[in-house]
Amino acid sequence: MSIDARFALEAFRVAEERGQARELADALQDEILRELHAVVEPAFLEIVEKLRRLGHDLKPYTPPVPGDLNYRDDEESADGYRCRMRVGVDMITSVGYADTTAPVDDDEPK
């Protein structure tokens, strides 16, 4: 998938009329994250490789998912767990549309 006509202004207007703008905004938010992940992951892996060449034994800590990449140089021994280095990327995307947020009352205490 990609950012395409599903996310056009007219599609948001129709979704707003049907009370479905939040769902469409969420879908766009997910798609943006997927597209960013496709760009960021290869660059991040290059950095991990550079650090490996510098002696760090970085291994994936969890399976990569869009927006969450992490590697650790760690070990488990009789003395317990030891993490020497952790490197990661955590991405957050945010999309809103006219009817997806409640109005803010500036007179309300924060």
C-alpha positions in Angstrom: 0.0 0.0 0.0 1.0 3.6 -0.3 -0.3 7.1 0.3 -2.8 7.4 -2.6 -6.3 8.5 -3.4 -7.7 6.7 -0.3 -6.4 9.7 1.6 -7.5 12.5 -0.7 -9.3 15.5 0.7 -12.5 14.4 -0.8 -12.1 11.0 0.9 -11.7 12.7 4.3 -14.7 14.9 3.6 -16.8 11.8 2.9 -15.4 10.0 5.9 -16.2 13.0 8.1 -19.8 13.1 6.9 -20.1 9.4 7.8 -18.4 9.8 11.2 -15.4 7.7 10.0 -12.7 10.3 9.7 -10.9 8.9 12.8 -10.6 5.5 11.1 -9.2 7.1 7.9 -6.8 9.3 9.8 -5.6 6.2 11.7 -5.1 4.4 8.4 -3.1 7.3 7.0 -1.0 7.4 10.2 -0.2 3.7 9.8 0.7 4.2 6.2 3.0 7.1 7.0 4.7 4.9 9.6 5.2 2.1 7.1 6.7 4.4 4.5 9.0 6.0 7.0 10.1 2.6 8.3 11.0 1.6 4.8 13.4 4.6 4.6 14.7 4.5 8.1 15.3 0.8 8.5 18.1 0.5 5.9 19.9 3.6 7.2 19.6 2.3 10.8 21.0 -1.1 9.7 24.0 0.7 8.1 24.7 2.4 11.5 24.4 -1.0 13.3 26.9 -2.4 10.8 29.3 0.4 11.5 29.1 -0.2 15.2 29.7 -3.9 14.7 32.8 -3.1 12.7 33.9 -1.0 15.8 33.6 -4.1 18.0 30.0 -4.0 19.3 28.2 -7.4 19.1 24.8 -5.9 18.3 22.0 -8.4 17.7 18.3 -7.8 17.1 16.5 -7.6 20.4 13.0 -7.9 19.1 11.6 -8.5 15.6 11.5 -5.2 13.7 8.0 -3.7 13.2 7.2 -0.4 11.6 8.4 2.3 14.0 10.3 0.1 16.3 13.9 -1.1 15.7 16.2 -2.2 18.4 19.5 -4.0 18.8 21.5 -5.0 21.8 25.0 -6.1 22.7 24.2 -8.2 25.6 24.9 -11.5 27.3 23.3 -13.9 29.8 25.7 -15.6 32.2 25.8 -17.3 35.6 26.3 -13.8 37.0 23.0 -12.6 35.3 22.1 -10.5 32.4 24.3 -7.7 31.2 23.5 -5.2 28.4 26.6 -3.4 27.2 24.9 -1.3 24.5 21.4 -0.7 23.3 20.6 1.1 20.1 17.1 1.7 18.8 14.7 3.8 16.8 11.2 4.5 18.0 9.0 6.5 15.6 5.6 8.0 16.3 3.3 9.3 13.7 0.3 11.4 14.3 -2.6 12.3 12.0 -5.7 14.3 12.9 -8.6 15.6 10.9 -11.4 18.1 11.7 -13.7 15.8 13.5 -11.1 13.5 15.0 -10.3 15.7 18.0 -12.4 17.4 20.6 -12.4 21.2 20.7 -10.1 22.7 23.3 -11.5 25.1 25.8 -8.8 27.6 26.6 -10.6 28.5 29.8 -10.3 25.0 31.2 -7.5 24.5 33.8 -4.7 22.3 32.5 
